[in-house]
Amino acid sequence: MGLSESFSLLDEGDAAEAVYRCSVKLGFYEKEKRFPKKDTLRALISASINKNISVGEVLKKEFPHFLEYSSDIENLRREYTSYKISKNYLDYDDLLVYLRLLLENSEIRDRLASKYRYIMVDEYQDTNALQGDITYFLSENHRNIMIVGDDAQSIYGFRGASHENIMEFPKKFPECTLIKLEENYRSTQSILDVANAVLENMKEKYSKCLVSAKKQLGEKPHLLFFKDAHEEAEWTAEKIKLSRDEGI
């Protein structure tokens, strides 16, 4: 990959600092005081890489107030990449990018696939496009793959997770067996009835009906509104105190 064996790995703090140095080199903070801070820039570049979309697309969806700096941040992304190559650095995103590139080589792909003959991935709904490709490449030949996930729990979109990965899996592996875990050990049926009603409205989903293993109907859930997190926390603490005072 053009790296020496003595390459260094940048953690998130180091990566943000490197992005800042590149911004200063390009003079972005001299001409515009409102230019995004280093952590925001690092998050922007990372989202662009993990979602495999342009910086401009990330800005439109997640940071529209910085849209005017789209071309500057694209230049920054290129400068940051050059900086890492010149210093023999990799960041966490590069570990995925470089592995994905290596797996395009059939010889390397076959060697790794023969070494790792059984692939298992947990929380598959929280994987991103790069991780989805890596998973596919590693199991393309032997087809020994099992994923576990919940299409209704994909909450890491802000970190680049792609809901499409779990939905596309049966298309990439049409011979797979789909096993649904519909028995729920945490909740009463009244809570699950609400969950089932909400899930029914999902456009892209694996249809399922959650059933309580407790065989209890339970109290009907209440919908409560709070003006902010502090008011919610106060209500929760008061509820706990009342329950404790009642001997619960």
Phi, psi and chi 1 to 4 in degrees:
 res  aa     phi    psi   chi1   chi2   chi3   chi4
   1 MET       -    3.9  -59.0  -59.7  -65.4      -
   2 GLY    86.0   10.5      -      -      -      -
   3 LEU  -103.7  149.0  -67.2  161.9      -      -
   4 SER   -84.2  163.6   75.4      -      -      -
   5 GLU   -70.9   -9.1  -70.0 -171.6   11.8      -
   6 SER   -96.8   24.8   60.5      -      -      -
   7 PHE   -63.5  154.4   69.5   84.8      -      -
   8 SER  -111.2  150.0  -61.1      -      -      -
   9 LEU  -106.0  125.6 -171.1   61.1      -      -
  10 LEU   -88.6  127.3  -59.2  174.0      -      -
  11 ASP   -78.3 -179.5   64.1   20.4      -      -
  12 GLU   -62.6  -38.8  -75.8  -56.4  -48.8      -
  13 GLY   -64.0  -44.8      -      -      -      -
  14 ASP   -64.8  -38.7  -68.5  -25.6      -      -
  15 ALA   -64.5  -43.1      -      -      -      -
  16 ALA   -63.2  -38.9      -      -      -      -
  17 GLU   -66.4  -38.7 -171.8   59.1   35.4      -
  18 ALA   -65.5  -39.3      -      -      -      -
  19 VAL   -62.2  -40.7  167.5      -      -      -
  20 TYR   -62.9  -44.2  174.0   72.1      -      -
  21 ARG   -60.1  -41.0  -72.6  178.4 -171.5  170.9
  22 CYS   -65.7  -36.6  -67.3      -      -      -
  23 SER   -63.7  -43.1  -58.1      -      -      -
  24 VAL   -64.5  -42.4  170.8      -      -      -
  25 LYS   -59.1  -38.4  179.6 -176.8  175.2 -176.9
  26 LEU   -81.6   -4.6  -66.9  171.3      -      -
  27 GLY    76.4   21.9      -      -      -      -
  28 PHE   -68.7  -33.9  -68.5  146.7      -      -
  29 TYR   -81.2  -17.1  -69.7  110.0      -      -
  30 GLU   -73.3  -40.2  -68.0  172.7   15.2      -
  31 LYS   -91.7  -16.2   62.4 -178.4 -179.4 -179.9
  32 GLU  -149.5  111.5 -178.8   53.4   79.0      -
  33 LYS   -72.5  -22.0  -60.0  -63.3 -177.7 -172.5
  34 ARG   -87.0    5.9  -72.4 -179.3   57.0 -109.1
  35 PHE   -59.7  141.1 -161.1   71.0      -      -
  36 PRO   -54.0  148.3  -22.7   31.0      -      -
  37 LYS   -71.0  165.4  -60.5  -74.4 -169.3  -69.1
  38 LYS   -61.1  -39.7   62.1 -178.6 -178.7 -178.3
  39 ASP   -66.4  -37.6  -70.6  -28.0      -      -
  40 THR   -66.1  -42.5  -57.5      -      -      -
  41 LEU   -62.8  -42.9  -69.5  168.1      -      -
  42 ARG   -61.8  -42.9  167.2   65.7 -172.0  142.9
  43 ALA   -64.5  -39.5      -      -      -      -
  44 LEU   -61.7  -49.8  -94.2  165.5      -      -
  45 ILE   -63.9  -42.2  -67.1  169.9      -      -
  46 SER   -62.9  -43.8 -178.2      -      -      -
  47 ALA   -62.6  -39.9      -      -      -      -
  48 SER   -60.8  -41.7  161.5      -      -      -
  49 ILE   -71.1  -48.6  -67.9  165.9      -      -
  50 ASN   -70.1  -31.5  -76.3  -70.6      -      -
  51 LYS   -90.6   -7.1  -65.9 -177.5  178.6 -177.1
  52 ASN    57.6   45.2 -164.4   25.4      -      -
  53 ILE  -132.0  167.6   57.5  177.5      -      -
  54 SER   -73.2  159.9   69.4      -      -      -
  55 VAL   -58.0  -38.8  165.1      -      -      -
  56 GLY   -59.1  -40.4      -      -      -      -
  57 GLU   -67.1  -39.1  -71.4  177.2   87.2      -
  58 VAL   -62.7  -44.0  176.7      -      -      -
  59 LEU   -60.7  -43.6  -73.5  169.0      -      -
  60 LYS   -58.9  -43.3  -81.9 -179.0 -165.1  171.8
  61 LYS   -81.5  -38.6  -68.3  177.9 -178.7  176.4
  62 GLU  -118.7  -26.2  -61.0  173.1   36.8      -
  63 PHE  -135.2   57.0  -58.6   90.1      -      -
  64 PRO   -60.0  -23.8   19.8  -31.1      -      -
  65 HIS   -71.8  -10.9   49.2  -65.2      -      -
  66 PHE  -108.5   12.5  -69.8  134.1      -      -
  67 LEU   -59.0  -29.8 -155.6   49.6      -      -
  68 GLU   -64.8  -18.5   62.5 -173.6  -72.4      -
  69 TYR   -98.7   15.4  -56.4  118.8      -      -
  70 SER   -53.9  -51.0 -178.1      -      -      -
  71 SER   -66.8  -35.9   59.5      -      -      -
  72 ASP   -63.2  -42.4  -74.2  -21.2      -      -
  73 ILE   -72.2  -32.0  -61.3  171.1      -      -
  74 GLU   -62.0  -43.5  -77.2  -77.2    9.7      -
  75 ASN   -63.3  -38.6  -70.7  -23.5      -      -
  76 LEU   -63.6  -41.5  174.2   61.0      -      -
  77 ARG   -59.0  -42.7  176.6  179.6  166.2  172.4
  78 ARG   -66.1  -41.5  -72.7 -170.0  -75.3  -88.4
  79 GLU   -64.0  -41.5  178.6   65.5   29.3      -
  80 TYR   -63.2  -39.9  174.7   54.5      -      -
  81 THR   -63.4  -45.6  -59.1      -      -      -
  82 SER   -62.4  -41.2  -60.3      -      -      -
  83 TYR   -59.0  -45.9  171.9   82.7      -      -
  84 LYS   -63.9  -42.8  -73.0 -176.7  -68.3 -179.9
  85 ILE   -62.9  -42.7  -68.1  170.5      -      -
  86 SER   -66.5  -30.5   68.6      -      -      -
  87 LYS   -95.8   -2.1  -61.8  -74.2 -173.2 -178.1
  88 ASN    63.8   43.7 -147.7   34.2      -      -
  89 TYR  -109.0  151.0  -70.4  157.5      -      -
  90 LEU  -130.1  143.8  -66.3  179.9      -      -
  91 ASP  -106.1 -179.1   61.3   25.1      -      -
  92 TYR   -61.2  -38.0  -69.0  153.0      -      -
  93 ASP   -63.8  -36.9  -65.6  -29.5      -      -
  94 ASP   -61.6  -32.1  -68.2  -32.2      -      -
  95 LEU   -59.5  -37.6  -64.5  179.1      -      -
  96 LEU   -75.7  -45.7  -65.0  177.2      -      -
  97 VAL   -60.3  -46.9  170.9      -      -      -
  98 TYR   -69.4  -38.7  -81.2   55.2      -      -
  99 LEU   -64.2  -42.7  176.9   55.9      -      -
 100 ARG   -59.1  -42.4  166.3   72.7  173.9   73.0
 101 LEU   -66.0  -42.6  -74.3  169.6      -      -
 102 LEU   -61.1  -38.0  -76.6  169.1      -      -
 103 LEU   -72.9  -11.0  -71.4  172.0      -      -
 104 GLU   -72.5  -18.2  -71.3 -179.7    2.0      -
 105 ASN   -81.8  116.5  179.6  -61.5      -      -
 106 SER   -60.0  -36.2   58.7      -      -      -
 107 GLU   -65.1  -46.3 -176.0 -175.6  -23.1      -
 108 ILE   -66.4  -41.3  -66.1  172.5      -      -
 109 ARG   -60.4  -44.9 -174.9  165.8   68.3 -115.0
 110 ASP   -66.0  -39.0  -68.5  -15.0      -      -
 111 ARG   -64.5  -45.0 -165.2 -170.0  -40.0  158.3
 112 LEU   -69.0  -38.5  -79.3  175.7      -      -
 113 ALA   -65.4  -33.6      -      -      -      -
 114 SER   -74.8  -26.0   65.0      -      -      -
 115 LYS   -79.5  -42.5 -176.4  176.3 -178.4 -179.9
 116 TYR  -107.4   86.7  -58.5  105.7      -      -
 117 ARG   -84.2  -13.2  -68.7 -178.7   49.1 -120.3
 118 TYR  -131.3  118.7  -61.8   91.0      -      -
 119 ILE  -108.3  126.4  -52.7  -64.6      -      -
 120 MET  -128.0  131.2  -69.4  176.7  -78.6      -
 121 VAL  -127.5  124.5 -172.3      -      -      -
 122 ASP   -96.3  159.5 -163.8   11.8      -      -
 123 GLU    50.7   48.5  -56.4  -70.5    4.6      -
 124 TYR   -64.7  -22.8 -162.3   68.0      -      -
 125 GLN   -67.3  -15.8   76.8  -80.5   -4.8      -
 126 ASP  -102.2   12.8  -67.4  -31.2      -      -
 127 THR   -85.6  155.7   55.2      -      -      -
 128 ASN  -102.6 -179.4   59.8   38.9      -      -
 129 ALA   -59.8  -41.2      -      -      -      -
 130 LEU   -62.2  -45.5  -81.0  168.9      -      -
 131 GLN   -66.7  -34.1  -68.4  164.5  -33.3      -
 132 GLY   -63.2  -42.6      -      -      -      -
 133 ASP   -63.9  -43.3  -72.7  -14.3      -      -
 134 ILE   -60.9  -44.1  -70.3  167.1      -      -
 135 THR   -59.0  -44.7  -56.8      -      -      -
 136 TYR   -66.1  -46.0  178.3   71.9      -      -
 137 PHE   -59.5  -42.4  -83.8  139.2      -      -
 138 LEU   -68.7  -22.8  -73.0  173.7      -      -
 139 SER  -119.2    6.5   47.0      -      -      -
 140 GLU   -58.9  -39.0 -178.5 -176.4   15.5      -
 141 ASN   -83.4  -52.4  -69.4  -18.2      -      -
 142 HIS   -86.3  -18.4   53.8   56.7      -      -
 143 ARG    62.8   16.2  -40.0  -65.5  -79.3 -176.5
 144 ASN   -90.5   83.4  -63.0  -34.7      -      -
 145 ILE  -138.6  139.6  178.4  165.6      -      -
 146 MET  -133.3  130.3 -177.4 -179.7   82.6      -
 147 ILE  -117.0  149.7   65.4  155.1      -      -
 148 VAL  -123.6  136.0 -179.8      -      -      -
 149 GLY  -176.3  172.2      -      -      -      -
 150 ASP  -133.0  111.6 -174.6  -12.3      -      -
 151 ASP   -62.2  -18.2   55.5  -52.8      -      -
 152 ALA   -91.4    3.2      -      -      -      -
 153 GLN  -120.6   24.3  -73.9 -165.8   50.1      -
 154 SER   -78.8   99.3 -173.7      -      -      -
 155 ILE  -116.6    4.3   59.6  170.9      -      -
 156 TYR  -107.0   33.1  -74.0  103.7      -      -
 157 GLY   -57.9  -33.9      -      -      -      -
 158 PHE   -66.2  -18.9   68.3   95.1      -      -
 159 ARG  -101.2    8.4  -85.1 -158.3  -28.5 -141.4
 160 GLY    99.4    0.8      -      -      -      -
 161 ALA   -61.0  141.6      -      -      -      -
 162 SER  -116.6  113.9  172.4      -      -      -
 163 HIS   -60.7  -25.7 -179.5 -108.2      -      -
 164 GLU   -62.2  -29.8  -74.3   77.9   20.8      -
 165 ASN   -55.3  -49.9  -84.5   -2.3      -      -
 166 ILE   -72.6  -28.8 -163.2  166.2      -      -
 167 MET   -76.6  -30.2  -58.1  -49.7  -60.5      -
 168 GLU   -85.0  -12.8  -67.2  -73.5  -37.8      -
 169 PHE   -53.7  -48.5 -173.0   83.0      -      -
 170 PRO   -65.4  -19.9  -20.9   34.3      -      -
 171 LYS   -77.2  -36.3  -63.9  175.2 -174.9  174.9
 172 LYS   -76.6  -30.3  -71.2 -174.6  174.6  179.1
 173 PHE  -127.9   72.7  -62.1   93.3      -      -
 174 PRO   -61.6  -18.3   18.1  -29.0      -      -
 175 GLU   -86.3    2.9   72.0  -85.2   32.5      -
 176 CYS   -70.0  156.7   73.1      -      -      -
 177 THR  -102.9  130.1  -59.7      -      -      -
 178 LEU   -97.6  118.9 -179.4   63.8      -      -
 179 ILE  -112.1  118.8  -58.2  167.8      -      -
 180 LYS   -97.3  130.2  -63.5 -179.2 -177.6 -179.5
 181 LEU  -101.9   96.9  -54.6  178.6      -      -
 182 GLU  -104.9   -8.4  -63.4  177.0  -67.7      -
 183 GLU   -87.0  121.9 -163.0  169.5   13.6      -
 184 ASN  -107.1  129.4 -176.3  -70.1      -      -
 185 TYR  -101.5    0.6  -66.8   86.2      -      -
 186 ARG  -100.2  -30.8  -67.9  177.7  176.5  174.8
 187 SER  -124.6  158.1  -54.2      -      -      -
 188 THR   -78.8  166.8   59.1      -      -      -
 189 GLN   -66.4  -31.2 -167.1   58.5   47.1      -
 190 SER   -61.5  -39.9  -71.0      -      -      -
 191 ILE   -67.1  -42.5  -65.8  171.3      -      -
 192 LEU   -68.8  -29.8  -64.2  177.1      -      -
 193 ASP   -62.1  -39.8  -73.4  -15.1      -      -
 194 VAL   -64.6  -46.2  174.3      -      -      -
 195 ALA   -59.2  -44.6      -      -      -      -
 196 ASN   -61.7  -39.0  -73.8  -31.0      -      -
 197 ALA   -65.6  -39.8      -      -      -      -
 198 VAL   -68.1  -44.9  172.4      -      -      -
 199 LEU   -65.0  -28.4  -64.4  176.7      -      -
 200 GLU   -61.3  -24.4 -169.1   57.6   36.8      -
 201 ASN   -85.5   -4.2  -68.7  -49.6      -      -
 202 MET   -65.8  136.3  -76.6  178.2   64.7      -
 203 LYS   -75.4  -47.8  -70.5  178.9 -178.6  175.3
 204 GLU  -109.2  114.1  -79.4 -167.7  -82.6      -
 205 LYS  -160.3  165.1   64.3  178.3 -174.5  -68.1
 206 TYR   -98.7  116.3  -67.7  105.7      -      -
 207 SER   -64.6  130.9  -65.5      -      -      -
 208 LYS  -155.9  159.5   49.9 -170.9  175.5  -69.8
 209 CYS  -128.9  114.0 -176.1      -      -      -
 210 LEU   -78.2  132.2  -57.2  175.2      -      -
 211 VAL  -124.4  136.3  179.0      -      -      -
 212 SER   -76.3  128.4  175.6      -      -      -
 213 ALA   -72.8  -18.0      -      -      -      -
 214 LYS   -76.1  -15.3  -63.7 -179.6  177.7 -179.2
 215 LYS    57.0   31.7  -50.9  -60.6 -178.8 -168.9
 216 GLN  -115.8  137.1  -62.3  171.8   -3.8      -
 217 LEU   -72.6  -47.2 -172.3   60.3      -      -
 218 GLY    75.6  172.4      -      -      -      -
 219 GLU   -72.4  144.2 -175.3 -178.1  -12.9      -
 220 LYS   -68.6  132.5 -170.1  175.2  179.2  179.9
 221 PRO   -63.7  150.5  -20.7   32.5      -      -
 222 HIS  -109.7  145.5  -61.2  -88.7      -      -
 223 LEU  -100.9  116.8 -177.6   60.4      -      -
 224 LEU  -115.3  143.9  -57.0  171.0      -      -
 225 PHE  -118.5  135.9  -66.4   90.8      -      -
 226 PHE  -127.8  150.3  -56.9   96.9      -      -
 227 LYS   -74.2  -27.1   66.8 -179.4 -178.0 -175.9
 228 ASP  -161.0  178.6   55.2   33.4      -      -
 229 ALA   -65.5  -31.7      -      -      -      -
 230 HIS   -66.4  -43.7  -62.5  -70.4      -      -
 231 GLU   -64.6  -38.4 -172.9  176.7   85.2      -
 232 GLU   -62.8  -43.3 -178.9 -178.5   -1.2      -
 233 ALA   -64.5  -40.9      -      -      -      -
 234 GLU   -62.7  -43.6  -74.8  172.9   10.5      -
 235 TRP   -62.0  -43.5 -179.3   88.8      -      -
 236 THR   -62.5  -45.6  -55.1      -      -      -
 237 ALA   -62.9  -40.7      -      -      -      -
 238 GLU   -64.6  -40.1 -175.5   62.8   26.1      -
 239 LYS   -61.7  -43.5  -95.8  -55.4 -139.8 -168.0
 240 ILE   -63.6  -43.0  -67.3  168.7      -      -
 241 LYS   -62.9  -44.4 -175.0  178.4 -178.1  -58.6
 242 LEU   -61.6  -42.7  -73.6  171.1      -      -
 243 SER   -63.5  -41.9  -65.7      -      -      -
 244 ARG   -63.0  -42.7 -168.6 -170.7   64.0  179.9
 245 ASP   -63.6  -26.6  -67.7  -14.5      -      -
 246 GLU   -85.8    1.9  -68.8  170.5    9.4      -
 247 GLY    88.2   13.1      -      -      -      -
 248 ILE   -87.3      -  -62.9  172.7      -      -
